[in-house]
Amino acid sequence: MTSSGPRTPGSAALVRMVAAREVSSRLRDKNFIVSSVVILVLLLGMMGFQVAVSGGDEPSRLAVVADDGRLGPALEAQGEAVGVDVEVVDVPDEAAARAAVEAEEVQAALVDGTGPAPELVLADRDPALEAVVGGAVSGLAVSDRLLEAGVDLQSLPEVAVSPIGGEEGDGQQVVVAIIGVVLLYGLLILFAQFVAQGVVEEKASRVVELLLATMRPWQLLAGKILGLGLLGLGQIVVIAVVGVTGALALDLVDVPGELIGTVASVVAWFVLGYAFYACVFAVAASLVSRQEDLGSVLAPASMVLVLGFFVALQAAGDPDGTLATVTSFVPGLSPLVMPVRQAAGEVTGGEVALAVVLMLVTIALAVRLGGRVYSGALLRTSGKTKLREALRAERG
C-alpha cells in the first residue's frame, strides 16, 4: 500500500491564503482602524451639522381669529409656494390674538382675515410673512367675488408644471454622489497604497523570497488585491449603510429610492476602480525596494486619481459638458466621474454599460501586463528596477 505525500495547494487555495493573511494583518493595523473610525465620525458629524443648520429655520407662527376652515390651508399653501414655512394657530378672538403677539408666542396675528377689513398684527416687520398673508387673503377674496358672480371655479384649467432643469431629487442625488466620490477617492488612495506598501515591505524584508518558493508571483499579486479589496469593499459598505440609515433617520433626503441607487452605484464603481488601481500600484511598488522610493513610482497613477477627483467635482455642476462626458468613458477616470453623471440623470444605461466594459477590458490588460512586470521585478531587491528590465527578467 503506497502512501501519497501532502497535497500541494491549488492556485485558488494559495490566493485565498494570501488574501486571508492581508485581511488579518490590516485588521490589526492601528492606521486602518483609526482611518475607519475617522471616516465614520466625519460622516456622522457632517449629517449632524446638516441637521443643526436645517433645524435653525423654525416656522413662522401665525395666529388666525375665527378661521372658517379655508384661511389656514390658504396661508400654508401660499407660504409653501414662496418658500416660507407657516404654522397656523387658531385663537378664539382678537384679544387673544394680540396677547399672543405681545407674549411672543406667535410672530403675527391675522384678524378678520375673510372679512371686509382684515388686519395683520406683527411683533416686528416681516416682509416675507406679510407677502404670504397678503397673497392668501387676496386669493380668497377673488374666489369669493367670482363665486358671487356665478363663475364655476371647478372648470378653470390647472397649469401643468414641467421643470426642464431637473427635480429637487436630482440635486439631492448629486450631493450624495459627490460625498460618495470623496469617500471613493480617499478609499482608493488608501487601499491602493496598502497594496503598494505591502509589496515593498516584503521585498525589503526578503519575505517575498519565501513566499515565491511556494507560489507564483501572479498568485501572490491576486491574493493581495483580493484580500485588501474585500476589506475595502466591506469598509465602504459599512460607511454606505451608516450614511443611508443616518440620512433617512434624520430626514435629510426626500427620495430614499434614488439615494440607495446612487450609493449602490458608488460602491459598484469602487470595485472596478480598486481592481485597476490596486494592480497598477502593486506593479509600480514592485519596481522599488525602499519605502522612500515609493512616492516617485506611485506619482503617475496618483495624479490620474487626483485628476479624476477634480473632474468629478466639475461634473457636478456641468454633468453633460464635454469634459465630464468624455472622461466618464476613460478607464481610470470613469469610476470617479460616472457616478456623478448617473446621479444627475445625464447618462443612459447603454453609456454606463460601455464605460463598465471599457473599464473591465483595461483591468484585464493591466492584470496581464502588470503580472509580467510584477513577476520580473519582485526578486530584484537592489535599488530601482526599470520597466524594461522587469519585462526582460520575466521573459528570461
C-alpha angles and dihedrals in degrees: 000000000000122000119214121221125243113300117251110240114250125238093265092052092049092049090050091049093054091044092052090049092052093048092048094049094048093047087059092047112107092207091059093047093047093048091051092050092046092052092051092046091050091048093049091044091052091052092046091052090050090052091049092050095046092042091060092071101084118186120259108251112220123187115215123196118221098344112202092209096266104070098061096053090043091054093048092047092049090049092051090050093056097036099256119129107223125188113195118213119193116221127182101232147356094269092056090048094052091045091053091052093048091049089050090236088129133022094228145355129220115212122195091356095173096033131092095268111036116185129197115206114198134186089208133002111274112177093189093053091044090054092050093051093044092051094047095046092045092048093053091046091052091049091051092050092049092050090050088052091053097252114156102228092187090068094056112112121249119227115241112220117217111175113205097191095060133260131285089258091064090056091051091048091051091051090050090048092051091051089047092050091051089054091042092053092048094048093046090053092044099049096037088054090048088058092047094047091049091053093051093045091053092048093047094048094042089235088128090067090060092046094050090052088070104029143027123259094248090055090053091048093047092049093051094048093045096047098047090038091058090047092050092046090051091050095050091046090053090048090048093050092048091046096048093043092048094046092050094043092050092044093237094143134046099199110058094168094055090041092057091046091052092049091048089052091053091049092049092050089049089062092053094041093048094049089055101042095040090056093046093046093047093050091047091049092052088065093067135051102202132063088227091065095047096089094059096054094042094049098089094051091042091054090054089054092049091049091051091050094054093044088052090054089050091048090060089069097037108022094165096045121121095252095050093043096050097042092049087071097043110102110240092027099052096072088064102034103038097060090058093049090047090052090051090052093237099126135069127225090254092056092051090048091051092050090049093049092049090050093049092049090050091049090051091051092046091051092048097047093034092053090057093049091044092051094049097045103038097085095041100097101167115095123305123339121215119229093241091051091051092052091047091050091050092052089049 
